[in-house]
């Protein structure tokens, strides 16, 4: 009980610092170090993995754990995240992402029912998220392409911005860092996790969110006196207003290439050839450079130079995301070492909580943390490592706990006024992030409830 209360107090302090916009990585690391140090003083348990040798001095071992986490993550999951981010950055640089989004959005212009187009727009955006894993990057692309269509049809700026801000809320597909971590933690292939687990639940959640966007945005527009009449948005621009050279239509296949290879060369189709995410991204990068040279540039020097965009994208992810992963895992190690997680599980079991209730508890923890931190990565990476232990003690499959936790991190992030995607799309539309999240709250709440329900019936315990 003492360890749990100490952990709770430190967690509240960490949340307060993050709300006050302190950098989350050092805050989480400091919290983890304090928790582990307290556990050492209390003698509550070991914190080094069995595969890691002690330095011979327990206080140095805390930093040996940090060293192990960096080494372990940089070579595995960290490389996957960096490679996918670098590829996404290069797709944006050569204009391939723009082509994909413009082609996907174009059919929406056929419909003349504003709020139906808005609901369908969410579905389109969520599918595009599979190929464009950056929530803020996708959001800004949709602000350039989909936003003018919606506002032109008569939807309010708030309604259009709120929907676009949630378009990547589920972090779908093998290119998602959270999805890769969930699959790795559950001990399954990321392609199998995507097809067998993510897709069935995601379909139910996407339909729910689309319907709720239709109802919610229409209700608020009517309540606020907005009339659904066509508007002129010909002068709308997003971001810094810079015009990029339009890429050839054939470039649409480039963002799709890595996912296609991951799914084709898997247990679902061709299992004699193994294809991992990093290899798929590197092949996609190489093919994209060939396209740039043969189809458009015919300038070998400039094409060779453009590869730096890929490497720069990798570097940014190391600096921002990989360090966040390690910080979150150090904090989670602190929670385990001080006995907070065991106390939570024991309390749940003694209170009569079944597996279903424990899934709800873990999902709720992730959701609250994601809203406070404004990040889907930080809370999931902090608590995902705990899921197999909790699931094992509750007698359920780890993926049944990890999937709703993973979806919840993205859904709850979309209700935070400080998350990057909400700030980005709000800024592009000259709106307050707080006004935007008032419009995202109901669809995201419904999506979270459907996530838990669909996970129970489709994934099962």
N, C-alpha and C positions, 0 to 999 in steps of 0.2 A: 504493500500500500504506500509506503514512504517513497519508494522508487517511482511509482506511478505519479504521485503528487509532485515530485521534483520534476519529472518529465513534462507534466502538464504545465507547470509554471514556466519552464524553459521554452516550451512550445509557444505559449502565449507571448512571451517576450520576443521570440523570433518573428511571430506574426506581426507584432507591433512594429518592429524595426522595418520589416518588408513593406508594411502599409505606409510607413514614413519614407519609403523609397530609398532605403539603404540597399546596397548591392546584395542580391540574395546569396551569391556563392560564399563570400566570407562569413555572412551571417549564419548560414546553414552549417558551414564548417566549424565555426566557433561553438555553435550549439551542440554539434556532435562531439567535439573535443571536451566540452564541459560535462556532457552526459557520461562519456566514457571515463573521464577523470573521476567523476563522482562515483561511478560504478566500481572503479579500482579502489577508492577509499572505503566504500561500503562492502567490498568483497563479494559482489553479486554475481560475477561470472566472467568468462573469457570473452574477449572481443576479437582476437585475431583468428582468421580462418585456419583450419588444421594444416593447410598446405603452406602456410606462411611461418617461417622461423622467427622466433623472437630475437631482438637485438641483444637481449641480456639485461635490459633495463626497461621496466614496464612503461615508463613515461615516454621513452623513445619509441616504444611499440605503437603508440597512437599514430605517430607520423609514418611508421613503417606500414601501418594499415592504409594510410592515405597514399603512400607510394604504390602499394599493391593495387588499390582501386584505380589509380591513374594508368598503371601498366596494363591491367586486365581490361579496362574499358577502351583504352586507346587502340588496342590491337583487335578488339572484337566489335562490340556494338558501336563504339565511337567511330570506327572507320566506316561502318555502314551509314551512320548519320552524316558524316562529313562527305562521303561520296555522293549520297543522294542530294545533299544541299549544293554541292559543287555542280552536279548535273543540272539541277533546277535553275541555278544561277546562269549556267551557260545557255540553257533553253531560252531564258528571258533575254540574254544578251544577243542571240542570233534571231530573235523574234519568233521562234517556234511555238512558245507558249501563247503568244498573241494570236497566231493563226488558229491554234486549237480552240481557244476560247471564243474567237469570233465565229468560227464555223459552228461550234456547239450552241452558241446563243442565237444565231440567225433564225432558226425555226420558230423561236418565240414570237417573232414579229408577225407570224401568220394569225395568231390569236388577237382578238380585240376586247377580251374581258380582262381588265387591268389586274384584278386580284388573283385570277386564275393564272395569268402569266407570272405573277409574283410567286405563287406557290410552286409552279413548274420550274421557275428560275432557281428556287432553292435546290430542287432535285438535280438540275443541270450542274449547279455549282458544287454540290456534294460529290457527284460523279467525277467532275473535273479535279477534285481534290486528290483523287487516286493517282493522277498523273502530275499534279502540281502540288506537292506536299506542304508548301509554305502557306500558312493561313493568311498572313498579311499580304504576301505576294499575289495570291489568288484574289484576295479581296480588292486590291487596287486594280487588277486587270478587269474584274467584273464592274468596278466603278467606271471604267472607261467604256466598257462594251454594253453591259446589261443595264446599268443605272439610267442612261439616257432613254433606253427603250421603255423602262418602267415609268419614269417620270413623264415621258412623252405621252404614254397611254393614259395618264391621269392619276397614278399612284403618288402619294405624298413623298417628299424627300426623306422624311423620317422612316416611312414604311420601307422604301427601297433600300435605304442604308442599313436598317436593322436586319433585313433578310440577307443582304450581302455579307454583313458582319458575321453571320452564323453559317455561311456556306461551307466552311471547312470544320465544323464543330465535332465531327466524328473521327477525324484522323484516320481515314481509311487507307488500306493498301500496304503493300510491302515497302513502299518508300517512306512510310511514317516511322519516325524514331520510336514513338510510343508503342506502335504495333510490333516493331522488331523486338523491343524489350519484353513485351507481353509474351510473344512467341518463344523467345529465348528462355524466359523465366519459367514458362509452362513446359519447356522441354519438347516443343514441337516445331516443325518447319514453318517459316513465315508464310509461305504460299498456302499451306494447309490451314493455318490460322485464319488467313484472309478468306479463303473459299468456304471452309467448313464452319467457321465460327462467326467471323465478322459479317459476312454478307447476309446470312439469314436474319440476324438481329438488326443489322443496319437497314434492311428493307422496311421492316416494321417501324423502326424509329424515324426513318426519313419520311414515310407516309404521314406519320403522326405530326412531325414538325411542319411539314408542308401544309397540312390541313389547319394546324393552329396558327401558322403565319397568315393564311387566308382569312381566318376568323378574326384574329387579333388585330392585324393591320387595318382591315376593313372597319372594325369596330372603333379603333382609335381615330382613324381618319374622319369617320362620321361624327364621332363625339367632339372632335376638335374643329368641326365645321369645314373640313376639306372636301371639296367636290371633285369627283373623279372625271375631270375633263382634260383633254389633251393639252399639253404644254410644250412650249418651245425650249428645248435644251441644246440647241445647236452649238452654243458657245461654251458648253460645259467641258472642262478639262480636269484631269486628275493628276496628282503628283506634282512634279516640277514643270509640267507643260512641255517638256522636250518631245520632239517628234522623232520616232525611230523609223528607219527604213523598213518598209513592209517586206516580210519574208515571202518567198514563193509558197503556193498552196501545198506543194508536196512536202513541205516541212512539217505538216501536221502529223506525219508518222513518227517523227523523231521523239517527242515526249512519250509516245505510246510504246516505243521499242523495248525499253528495259522491262516493263511490266509484262509485255507479251512473252519475252524470253523466259522470265521467271516462272510464268504459268505453263508455258509450253514444255520447258525442260524441268518437269517436276513429276510427282507420282500421278498426276492427273492425265498426262499425255505421254511424254517421252521420258521414261525414268532411267534410261541407259546413259543419259548425259546429265551431269549435275551443273546447276547454274545458281550461284548465290547472288545476293543483291549487289555487292561491290563489283563483281565481275560484269554483271549486266549493265551497271552504270558506266563502267569503263568502256565496254563495247559500244554502248550508246553514244558515249562521248567521241570515240574514234569514228564511228559512222557519221556523226554530226559534222565533224571536221572535214570528212570527205565530201559531204554535201556542200559545205561552205566553199571548198576549193573548186570542185567540179561544176557546181550549178550556179554559184553566185559570184564569188570573189576572183577566182583565177589568180590569186596573189598568195603564194605559199608563205611569204614572210608574215603577212597580216593574219593568216589563219593560224600559223604557229604561235604568234603572239597572243591570239585570243584564248589559248589554253590557260593562260594565267587567270582568266575569269573563273575557270573551274577550280584551280588551286586556291585562289583567294576565297572562294565560297567555302572550301573545305576549312581554311584557316579560321574564318569567322565562326564557323560552327564549333571548332575546337575551343576557341576562346570563350564563346558564350554558352553553348549547349553542353559540350562534354564536361566542362568544369562544373556546370550546374548538376549534371548527373552524379559526378563524384561527390560533390558537396551533399547532395540529397542522400546518397548511399552512406556517407559517413554519419549523417544525422540519424538515419535508420539504424545503423550499427549501434549508435548510442542508445537509442530507444530499446533495442534488444538487450544490450549489455546491462542496462539498469533495471531490467525486468518489467518495463511498462507494457510490452506486448503480451508477455505471459500473463500479467495481471488482467489485461483486457480480455484475453481469451478465457481465462479461468472464471472471471466475473460473468462473462456472457454464458458460459456453460452452466454455472451455478444458478444463474437467473432463469434458466430454461430456454435460452436462445438456441434455436436450431441453426442449421447451415444457412437457410434463407435469410434469417434475421442478421446473421453475422455478415453476409454479403452486403446487406443494406447498411450496416454499421460502417464497414470499410468504404463503401461507395460514398456514404455521407461525409466521412472524414476527408476523402479526396476532393469532393465537391466544394466543401467549405474552404479547404486550403487553396484550391484553384482560384476561387473568387477573391480571396484575400491577397494571394500572390500575383494574380493577373497572369498566371502561366499554367499551361497544361502539362508541360514537361516536369517542372520542379516537384509538384506534389506526387506525380505518378512515379517518378524515379526515386523519390524518397520512400514510398510505401510499397512499391511493386515487389521488392525483394522479400517483404514480409508475407506476401500472399501465399506462397507454397506452404510455409509453416502453419499459417492460420488454417488454410484449406485442409492440410493433412490432419490437423488435430480435430477438425470438424467433420472429417470423413468425406470430403468432396474433391472433385478434380480441380486442380489449380486454375485451369482456364475458365472455369465457371465463376471464379472470383476475380480473375484478372480482366476479363472482358468488360464487365460493367464498370470496373474501376478505370479502365483505359478510356472507355467512351465518356464516362462522367467527367474526366479531367478536361476534355475538350468542350463538352457541353457547358460545364460550369464556368470555364474560361470565358465563354461568350456572354456571360452576364457580369463580367468585371469591367468597370470603366477604365482600368489601367492596363488592360491587356493590349498587345501591339495591334492586333487586327481591328479592334473596336476604335482605338485611337486613330489608326490610319484611315479607315473609311469615314469616320466622323469628320476628320480634318479635311478630307477630300470634298465632302459635301457641306463644309462650314457649319457643322452641327455640334452640339455638346454631347460628349460620350455618355453623360448621365441621362440625357433625353433618349439616346439610342437604346441603352440597356433596359429602359422601361418598356420598350417595344420587343426586346428579345427575351424578357423574363418568362412570359407565359409559354411561348413555344419551347424554350429550353427546359422549363419545369416539366412540361408534358413529355418531352423527349427523354428526360432522365427517368421518369416513371415508366415509360414504355421500355427503356433499356433494361431495367430490372425485371419487368414482367416478361419481356421477350426472351431474356437470358434464362429465366426460370423454365419457360415452356420449350424453347428451342435448343438451348445448350444443355440445360438440366443439371441437377446436382447428383 
